[in-house]
Amino acid sequence: MKESIHDRVVDKLIERNKRVRGKLAEEYAKTKPFRQEPVSSDEMLVYYNMLGSEDIDYLLQKHGREAVNQMIYEFETMKQRRGM
């Protein structure tokens, strides 16, 4: 069956959107987010220690298992260095 022109247009728009997002991510990677102050390591550890199972499930769904495992590893390493 022949592909619809509408399908081709949508595919091209999706591809263009991905390229634009990638370029913006590269350009603004080291830029502070608009109207947001950076969160200190101490604050992040407090939030990490307060995470419940529902929070972990949400993070897994949103970011994937590999990213969440990396985050947990980094926070546990930080806790060990601080003797917590």
TAMOGI-V559268 format. One record per pair of residues at least 4 apart in sequence whose C-alpha atoms are under 7 Angstrom apart, sorted by the first residue. I is the first residue (numbers start at 1). J is the second residue. D is the distance in whole Angstrom. If there is no record, write none. Layout:
I J D
I J D
//
This chain:
3 7 7
4 8 7
5 9 6
6 10 6
7 11 6
8 12 6
9 13 6
10 14 6
11 15 6
12 16 6
13 17 6
14 18 6
15 19 6
16 20 6
17 21 6
18 22 6
19 23 6
20 24 6
21 25 6
22 26 6
23 27 6
24 28 6
25 29 6
39 43 6
39 44 7
40 44 6
41 45 6
42 46 6
43 47 6
44 48 6
45 49 6
45 75 7
46 50 6
47 51 6
51 55 6
51 56 7
52 56 6
53 57 6
54 58 6
55 59 6
56 60 6
57 61 6
58 62 6
59 63 6
59 68 7
60 64 5
60 65 5
60 68 6
63 67 6
63 68 7
64 68 6
65 69 6
66 70 6
67 71 6
68 72 6
69 73 6
70 74 6
71 75 6
72 76 6
73 77 6
74 78 6
75 79 6
76 80 6
77 81 6
78 82 6
79 83 6
79 84 5
80 84 6
//
